[in-house]
Amino acid sequence: MTLALVVALTSLLYLGFEMSEAASRRVEEKHLLLQRDLLLANVIQILQRKRKELNSSQGLEMLVELPLELEAEGIAVELTFDSAAKGINPNNFVMKDDRNRTIINPDFVLLFDRILQTYDVENKELFIAMIEDTLDPDLNERIPGSELALSNRRFAQGAIEGRAKFHMLIQRYIELTQDPKILAVPWDKILSFHAPKIDLNHIEPTLLRLILPYLGEETIQQITTGKAKLYGSLKELPLAKEDRAELKKYGVVPFVPILQGDLVVREGKRRGEVKFIYDLAEQRVLEIEEKIF
């Protein structure tokens, strides 16, 4: 299966080389852009064709372990994959209660309080209130200054769709408090925005340390970067029942079918990159970020 996937990806990427080479003769100034877009289309096509094989913990792990590097006609291509469910989704700060009412998730308040305290952020209450006020539907401030939509007309109330919007909260917090310590928090290793759950087999070690702060480093490595196998359930973890229950509070599950891909195309001194989020179960692209250097 692994060899078949490599052959399929390689074949489609080379097909992209040939197709874009023909197109580039007509539009030379868009050569790199055409290469990048055609190759991305080919990658999405193979992900769709191989849905059954890839939509599992084993399939996702196979993609993560198979970075591809190809070169032809003076063009170099790098393709890597990773889970897009390695961190915690801040949108889960709100939840539905037994009466289907939207309420604040107390477990998330506790975790973010611990995160901010760990990195000596001075006004934890304000930043947590800023997240809560962003996600709730009203414009009532929990703490003076915590409702960003009141001070920034371009700030959209509601879901925090990605890092850019979350960074706006950070910048506003710094403006209000003159406290830059919040920038020391490794948010990139803590947050994920496209999956409602956290993939047990790809959880970031930094996040695991924060969820279970008394866990030994050896155990953390055994669960994350040093694991000997894929875990099929929380029961398989070398943890006490209470620790497994704590992970469950934050939506840690054995498999989340959300994939992050990174396609880099180099031609001469120019470089094009596409980062994309792909839902293996639904067979659709959730987000694309494109850059040309």
Number of C-alpha atoms within 10 A of each C-alpha: 9 12 8 9 18 14 12 16 20 17 13 19 25 17 15 21 21 16 15 22 18 11 14 17 11 10 12 12 10 13 17 23 20 20 25 25 19 19 25 23 13 20 21 18 14 15 21 17 13 15 15 12 16 20 21 17 20 13 18 23 17 18 21 16 11 14 14 16 13 13 15 10 9 8 15 15 23 15 23 17 22 20 26 25 28 27 29 26 23 22 21 19 19 20 13 12 11 6 6 8 10 13 13 17 17 11 14 20 18 12 16 19 17 16 21 20 14 11 14 15 19 16 15 17 16 18 24 20 19 23 24 24 23 24 21 18 12 12 14 12 16 15 14 11 18 26 26 22 17 14 11 11 9 9 15 13 18 16 17 18 14 15 14 10 13 17 13 14 21 17 14 19 21 16 11 12 11 11 14 14 13 22 14 11 15 13 18 12 15 20 21 23 21 22 20 19 24 28 24 27 26 23 23 23 19 17 20 18 14 16 20 15 12 9 14 10 12 9 14 19 12 14 24 18 13 11 13 9 9 17 17 14 13 18 12 10 16 13 14 10 11 9 17 17 14 15 17 14 13 19 16 25 18 18 23 26 22 28 23 21 22 18 21 21 24 20 16 9 6 10 18 19 23 18 19 20 21 23 21 22 15 13 17 14 15 14 13 13 10 13 11 14 8
